[in-house]
Amino acid sequence: MTAPLVPDYGRGTLADLLPSIAAGMGAGGDNRLDLPPADRWVVLLVDGLGWDQLAGRESIAPALTSLVAQGRAITSGVPSTTVTSLSCLGTGLTPAEHGMAGYAFRYPPIGRILNALTWAPGLNGEDVQPQLTYLERIATSGVAVSSVAPARFRRSGLTAAALRGTHFLGVHDETDVDRRVELITQALDRGPRSLVYAYERALDHTGHGRGVDSEAWRAQLAWTDRLVLRIIAALPGDAALLITGDHGMIDVAPSDQVVMEDEPELMADLAMFGGEGRLRQLYVAPGREAAVARRWTDRFGDDAWVRTRDEAFDEGWFGPHSPRLADRFGDVLVAMAGPHAVMTRTLPNELALIGMHGSLTPAEMRVPLLVTRGSLG
């Protein structure tokens, strides 16, 4: 059985990105990723852009693949999913430290599972993640910090929890490349030292619905590549562009979906469950952790890495153990090592997914770290 790809927190993850940029801007921080110094940065995060998915895509994405030789792979945190990854990036903290434990996780103050994308009515993102974000830290050093993202995310719970502290510029038409590039350059010009976080999400949506081996996904990657070229062409030569992703993705065949409710032994002793198909977080009856872990191990064998929460922390999945936030993570974690996914009929939309992520395989964990300069003198 292969070993899970455990993040190298402090030296090679999304949580290390903003501290590394800040160091080169004279805004504090520690250059953990050995990034070049620059006073103006654009960080373009392409949702669903994994390092492994760029391999062999030279004819589809010539701009991105041309940067691979000088770039390298870093990893997301665990789970390899958008909520956790954007929280690592925005706060500079590990999952254990920021507590944004996945797409859906137990949030004890409300006594149930919190879906951190759709959010719970009346719940404030700053309540769930109250620690200072790294974007806020950089802004206090006199850097003009901005976000260019879909307009509807301006007041989302995830933005408040993970990405607060920026001057927000909303994108109303995500297909309008000219306007997107205009907003990025406007934000970059807000000060002699500036940082712009830009978010692009269509590749992830296409992968979920059509799969990363689909013609539609390849077409969307080509569109993303053209966006990158337009940004590079619009940036001044003293500005740096960093391109990364929040996770990779694999395709899961319908025949490899295991529906929890169809196998009653998998539901035994569960009080609730969260996570997603590639990494289920099981919250179990007190004292039943070992029994549940054994049962799921017997069911999946080498096709899954099954760990109790303590075992996962001991292996470094989430970063340094934080007792204050630990109970947000599953009492038992089931991360898929093979091609399967664990689905639930309580979330019927999940059953239609093709591309998935969340586990600790290289294809899901590794994301690109690509850096280039603007082309305008």
N, C-alpha and C positions, 0 to 999 in steps of 0.2 A: 504493500500500500504506500502510495506517495505521501509525503508530509505536506501539511498546509503551508502556504506562503504567509508567514507571520510578518507583519510590518516591522521595519527597522525605525521605530519611533525615535526622533531626535536627530536622525541622519538621512532619512530617505523617504519621507511621506508628505502628503499634502499639508499636514500640520506644520511642516518645516518651511513651507514656501514663503509666507509673508514675513516671518522673522529673517529669512535670508535676503529678501528684497529690502527690508527696512535697514539692515546692516549697511548695504551699499548706498543708501540714501542719507545716511547719518541720522536715522530716526530710531536708534537703538537696535535691538535684535542681534542675532548671531547668524552668520552666513553659513548655515549648516549644509546648504546645497551647492556651495561654491559658485554662486551666480556672479556675473560681471556687475560692477558698479554702474548705476545710472540714476539720474535725478528724476526721470520720468518713465513710468512703466504702464503698460497695458497688460493685464492678465486676462486672457481669453480662456474661459472654461467651457469646453464643448461637452455637454452631457452625453455620456455613453461612448466617448472616444477612448478606447483602450489602446495600449501600446501594441499588444499582439494583433489587434485588428488592422494596424497599418502595414503589417508585413505583406509584401506582394501587391500592394495597391499603388505602385508607382504610376501606372497609366491613368488611374482614377484620381489620385490626389498628389500631383507632382510637387506642389508647394510644401505640403506637410511632409511627404516622404523625403524631400530634399534636405529637410532639417534633422532627420533622424540620425544621420551619421555623426552630427555634432551634438546631438541630444542624448538623452538616456531615459530609462524608465525609473519612476518612483512608484510608490504604492498608495492606494487609498488606506483608510483605516478599516476596521472591522465593525460591522458588516460593510461590504463593498457596495454601498448604496448611496443615493443622492443625499438624503438627510444627514447621514453621518459624515460623508465626504465634505459637503459644503460647510458643516459645522467645524470640521478639522481645519479646513482652509481659512474660514473667517475668524476663528478664535485663536488659531495657533496651538490648540490643545488636543490631546489625545481623546478618543471616545470615553475612556474612563474618567477623564477630567471634565469634559463638557456635558456628558450624560445624554447626548442625543443618540440614543442607542439603536437607531435603525428606522426603517420606514414605519414600523408600528411596534411600540414597546410599552411595558407597564409603567404607568406614571402614578405612583402611590397616592399623591394628594387627591386624585379623582377616583381612585380605586378600580381603574379599568385600563384597557389598552388605549393609548393615544396614537392616532394616526397623524404623524407629523407632517404630512403633505396637505391633507384636508383640514386638520386641526379640529379642536373641540370648541363649540360656541362659548364665548365668554372667557376663554383661556388666553392669556397673554404670553407671547413667546419669551419675553424677558423674565417672566415668572419661572418658566421651565429651564431657561439657560440664562442666569443672571450675571454671570461673570463678564468682565470687560472683554469685548472682542479685540482681535489684533488690529482690525480696521480702525477701531476707536483709539487704540494706542498710537497708531501711526499718525492719525489726525491730530492728536495732542502735541505732536512734534512739529507742527506747522506745515504738514504735507496736505495738499488738497486731495481728498479721497472721494471718489465718485463710483457709482454703480450705473451700468447701462444694462437693463434687463427688461423683460416683459412688464408692461405698465401694471398689470393686475397683481404683480408680486410686491408692489410698493408696501402694502400693509399686511402682507401674509405673516402667519405665525413663524414660519421658517426664516423669513427675512429678519424679523425682530430677534429671533433667538441666535442666529448664526452670523448675520451679515449687517447688523445695524452699525451706524456710525458713518454712513456715507451720504454724499449729495446724490440723490436718486434721480436718474434720467430715464423715464419710462419709454419703452419701445411699444408703439401701438400696432404697427404692422410688421410682424417679424420677418416677412418676406422682402421688405423694403431695405435692400442692402445700402443704398445711398444714404438713407436717413440714419441707419445704424452707424455707419462709418462717420457721418457728420456728428452724431452725438458723442462718439468716442473721442474724436479730435477736439470737440468743444470741451469736454471734460478734461482732456489732457492739458489744455491751455489755461486751466483755472489757476495755475500758479507755477512758479519756477521749479518747484518740486511737486509732483503729482503722481497719483496712483489711480488707475481706472480698472475696476473689475467689470468685465463684460461676460454675459452668459448667453449661450446658444443651446437650445434644447431639442431641435427637431430630429437630430440623429438618434437620440435615445428613443423618442416616440416611434420612429420608423422601425428601429430594431425590435422594440417590444411587439409591435403589431405585425411586422412582416418578416423579422429575423435578420441576423447579421450576414446571412448567406444569400440574401435576396437581391434582386435587381433594384428594388426600391431603395434598399439601404445603400447600395453602391452609388446610386444617383444622388442620394442625400449627402453622402461623403464628398462627392464631386462638387456639390453646391457649397458645402462647408469649406472646401479647399479654395473655391473662388472668393468666398468671404475673407478668408485669411489673406489672399493676394491683395484684395482691395484695402484691407487694413494696413498691410505693410506699405503699400504704395502711398497711403495718405499720411503716414507718420513721419515726423521730422527725423533726421539722421541721429539726433542725440537721444531719441526715445527708444526704449527696448520693449519688444513684444514677447510675452511668455505664453505659450499655448499648452494647456493641459486638459485632463478629463477628470471626471469624478469616479469612474469605474469602467471596466470593460464589460463584455457581454458574451454569452454563449447561447446557442439555439437548443431548445429542449423539445424533443418530439412529443406529440400527444401521448404516444405509447409509453413514454418515460415519466409521465405525470402520475404521482401517487396521491390519491385523494384520501385525506386523513379519515373522513367520516366513513369511508368504505372499509376501513380496517379498525374495528373497535378496539383491538389491543393497543393501537397507537394512541387512542384517546383516553385510556385508563389513567387515572390519577392526575389528570390535567385540570387545573383550575381555570386557566386561560392560556392563550398562545398568541404570539405576535410574529414579527419578522416577515419574511417572504419566502417564496418557494425554494430558493436556493440556500437559505439559512433560516430555519425555523427556531424561534425562541419559545421554549416551553416553560410555563410557570406552573409548578406542581404542588400537590398537597404536601404539607410539612413532613419531612422525614422520608419522602418517597423519591428523592433525587436519584439515588443510586439505582433503584429498581427501574425507574423510567429510562435512565441512560442505558441500562443493560438491555431493556426491551427494544429500544430503538437501534442499538448496536446489533442485536441479533437479527433485526429485520433488514438492515441495510448492509451490514458487513463492511467490506472495503469500499463501498460506494458512498460512504459518509464518514466524516469526522464528528463523532459524538463526544461531547465533553460536558461535565458539570461546570457550573459557573466558576467555581474555585479552580478547576483544572484549566479552563480557558484563560483565566487571569494568570495562573502560574506559567502558562506557555507564552504569555505576552500578547494575546490577541487584541486586547483593548488598551494597552498601556499600563502604567503603574496603578495598582489597586487603589481605589478610592471608596472607602466604606460608605461615605455619604450618598453615593450615587449607584453603588453596585447592584442594588436590588431592581434597578431598571432593566438590567440585562437578564436574560432567561436563566432560570435555575438549571436548565439543561439546554445546550445549544446543539443543533443538528445542522451541520454544514455539509453540503453535497460535494463529494470528491469526484463522483462519476457524473454521468449525463442526466441524472434524475432531478426532479423537483417535487417538493411536498406541497400539495395544493389543498384548498379547503372550499367546500361548497358555501360557506358563509361569505365568501368573497368571489362571487361567480365571474366577475370580470377578469380575475386572474387566470381562469381556465382557458381564456382565449389568447394568452400571451405565448409568443414564440421565443423571442429573445429575453433572457433573464440574467440576473446577477445577484450578488449578495454574499457568495461564499469566498473561500480562500484559495481558489485555483489561480494560477498566473493569468489566465485569460480574463478573469474578473477583477483581480487585484491590481494589475500593473497598468499605469497610465503614463502618457508621455510627459516629458519635461523638455520642451523645445523652445529655444530662445533665439531671437534674431533682432536686428535693428531696423528702424524705418529706412525708407529709400530716399526721402527728400533731404537735400542738403541744406 
